Amino acid sequence: MANEMWWSLLAAAETDSPSHGASTGDTVMWWIGGIIVAVFFGAIVLRTLRRNRLRK
């Protein structure tokens, strides 16, 4: 019983993984999203650093 469950979970994980032949549009969207997230969190860090510098 447990062995069958293990294989079914393994099969489900394999089908959910992205394929190696992903389209170029998906790759571009991942890069754009990553850049937007990096800029957003970078702005938060800079704002925090400026606020902390003003308090001293």
C-alpha positions in Angstrom: 0.0 0.0 0.0 2.7 2.5 1.0 4.8 1.5 -2.0 1.9 2.2 -4.4 1.4 5.6 -2.8 5.1 6.4 -3.1 5.0 5.6 -6.8 1.9 7.6 -7.4 3.4 10.7 -5.7 6.5 10.3 -7.7 4.6 10.1 -10.9 2.6 13.2 -10.0 5.8 15.1 -9.2 7.2 14.2 -12.6 4.2 15.3 -14.5 4.1 18.7 -12.7 7.8 19.5 -13.4 8.3 21.9 -16.3 9.3 20.4 -19.6 12.7 21.1 -21.1 11.0 22.3 -24.3 9.3 25.3 -22.6 8.3 28.0 -25.0 10.5 31.1 -25.3 7.6 33.4 -24.2 7.4 31.6 -20.9 11.2 32.1 -20.4 11.0 35.8 -21.2 8.1 36.3 -18.8 10.0 34.6 -16.0 13.0 36.9 -16.6 10.7 40.0 -16.7 9.0 38.9 -13.5 12.3 38.2 -11.8 13.6 41.7 -12.7 10.4 43.3 -11.5 10.6 41.5 -8.2 14.3 42.4 -7.8 13.7 46.1 -8.4 10.7 46.1 -6.0 12.7 44.5 -3.1 15.7 46.6 -3.9 13.6 49.7 -3.6 12.3 48.5 -0.2 15.9 47.9 1.0 17.1 51.3 -0.2 14.1 53.1 1.5 14.8 51.2 4.7 18.5 52.1 4.6 17.7 55.8 4.0 15.2 55.9 6.9 17.7 54.3 9.2 20.5 56.7 8.2 18.2 59.7 8.9 17.4 58.5 12.4 21.1 58.6 13.5 
